């Protein structure tokens, strides 16, 4: 749907406590270290900003769906149709959140009419090595089953978070370019 230059709407999905807010903060907070006027509309759950990926600017509108777990069905359905792409988060320290991500993936397929909507399965909190409940290979296998990309991140260590956003933009561009 996005024309070149128009913002990509990226939606953060996942159980509560997996790190969605932390992701959104890192995304929004980069404005501090770069251009302080970069981030417009930085409320609690929407942030729009331009980032550079492979030497080309891309504008991302990030939506944080904090209500996904509390079952506000309408909001959830709305969020599941609102995105050009989805970051589907779970915590590697919380198996229930991993199962929740699978459920959300299935719901997403039902609600999101567009084929090949980019989705990245994100295993967050990989810094918590001793509390890990979900292995890397389980995450990878799940992503393969669900036909989406996979990355492990640590919002706390700021590890791979930007890689996730950049990967998202690359997928969106591929999709745009093959239309
Ligand atoms: P949300 O409910 O999905 O928005 O989750 P939050 O972003 O509020 O994170 C829940 C808790 O997990 C907070 O205390 C965060 O500081 C913590 N947290 C988030 N990401 C990480 C991470 O990568 N590593 C660690 N150790 N803690 C994290």
Boltz pocket constraint, residues with backbone or C-beta under 6 A from the ligand:
constraints:
  - pocket:
      binder: B
      contacts: [[A, 14], [A, 15], [A, 16], [A, 17], [A, 18], [A, 19], [A, 20], [A, 21], [A, 22], [A, 23], [A, 124], [A, 125], [A, 126], [A, 127], [A, 128], [A, 153], [A, 154], [A, 155], [A, 156], [A, 157]]
      max_distance: 6.0
